[in-house]
C-alpha cells in the first residue's frame, strides 16, 4: 500500500488473540472485538466504518473478485479480503 489514506479506506489492521472465540483488531484507530469467524470487512461494516466493496454479501462466500475491499494485515505478506 502506498501509505496514503482516504475516507473509507483501512490504513492499518492489527490483530492479536484475546479469547477463544474473539479477537482484538484495530481499524483506523478504532478498537473492535469481532468473533474469530468474522471477516475484517464484516467487522468494519458492523462497527459503522465505511469500506468500499462490490462483491461482498453476508449470505455468500467471500470471493474478493472485485479486489476493492482488500486490506493490509500486519504479519501477512498479501492483502486480505
Backbone torsions as a table, in degrees:
resi	resn	phi	psi	omega
1	UNK	NA	154.5	-171.7
2	UNK	-88.6	0.8	175.7
3	UNK	86.3	-9.1	177.3
4	UNK	-87.7	159.7	-178.1
5	UNK	-132.7	144.6	173.2
6	UNK	-135.5	159.5	-178.1
7	UNK	-54.2	138.6	178.2
8	UNK	85.0	-7.4	-180.0
9	UNK	-95.0	138.5	176.7
10	UNK	-84.4	119.2	179.7
11	UNK	-85.6	-38.8	-172.3
12	UNK	-151.1	136.7	175.8
13	UNK	-128.3	124.0	179.1
14	UNK	-117.8	127.9	-177.3
15	UNK	-121.6	138.4	171.4
16	UNK	-147.0	148.4	-178.0
17	UNK	-73.8	131.2	178.5
18	UNK	-110.2	-66.5	-178.0
19	UNK	-125.1	179.2	-179.5
20	UNK	-59.3	-45.7	-173.9
21	UNK	-106.1	-0.6	-177.6
22	UNK	-124.8	152.6	172.7
23	UNK	-129.9	157.7	175.9
24	UNK	-106.8	128.1	175.8
25	UNK	-131.8	158.1	177.4
26	UNK	-128.2	124.4	179.4
27	UNK	-121.9	116.0	-178.9
28	UNK	48.5	42.3	176.3
29	UNK	85.9	-3.1	-180.0
30	UNK	-101.5	121.3	-179.3
31	UNK	-80.3	132.1	179.1
32	UNK	-130.8	156.1	177.3
33	UNK	-134.5	70.0	179.1
34	UNK	-77.7	166.5	173.8
35	UNK	-70.2	158.5	-177.0
36	UNK	-57.3	-32.3	-176.2
37	UNK	-87.3	4.0	178.7
38	UNK	-87.3	132.2	177.8
39	UNK	-72.7	160.4	177.7
40	UNK	-59.7	-42.2	-179.8
41	UNK	-62.4	-47.1	179.7
42	UNK	-62.1	-41.4	178.6
43	UNK	-62.6	-43.2	179.7
44	UNK	-64.7	-45.8	-179.8
45	UNK	-63.6	-42.0	178.1
46	UNK	-61.9	-29.4	179.9
47	UNK	-86.5	-0.6	178.4
48	UNK	87.2	8.4	177.2
49	UNK	-81.7	142.4	-177.8
50	UNK	-99.6	118.7	175.0
51	UNK	-127.0	127.1	-179.7
52	UNK	-68.9	143.2	177.3
53	UNK	-158.1	156.5	175.5
54	UNK	-118.2	-45.4	-167.8
55	UNK	-98.0	1.0	-177.1
56	UNK	-80.4	136.9	171.6
57	UNK	-149.0	135.0	-175.8
58	UNK	-56.0	-31.8	-175.0
59	UNK	-94.0	4.0	179.9
60	UNK	-118.4	158.2	177.6
61	UNK	-69.5	156.9	-178.9
62	UNK	-77.7	121.6	177.4
63	UNK	-108.6	-32.0	-178.4
64	UNK	54.2	29.9	-176.7
65	UNK	-68.7	-28.5	179.1
66	UNK	-80.8	-19.2	177.6
67	UNK	62.3	16.9	-178.6
68	UNK	-80.6	-29.8	-173.9
69	UNK	-98.2	12.9	-179.1
70	UNK	-69.5	140.3	-177.9
71	UNK	-129.1	160.7	176.5
72	UNK	-89.4	125.3	178.8
73	UNK	-115.2	124.6	179.7
74	UNK	-59.1	137.7	178.7
75	UNK	91.8	-3.9	176.5
76	UNK	-119.3	154.5	-177.2
77	UNK	-95.3	-13.2	-178.5
78	UNK	-117.4	155.1	174.1
79	UNK	-69.5	146.8	-174.9
80	UNK	-118.5	145.2	175.8
81	UNK	-76.1	NA	NA
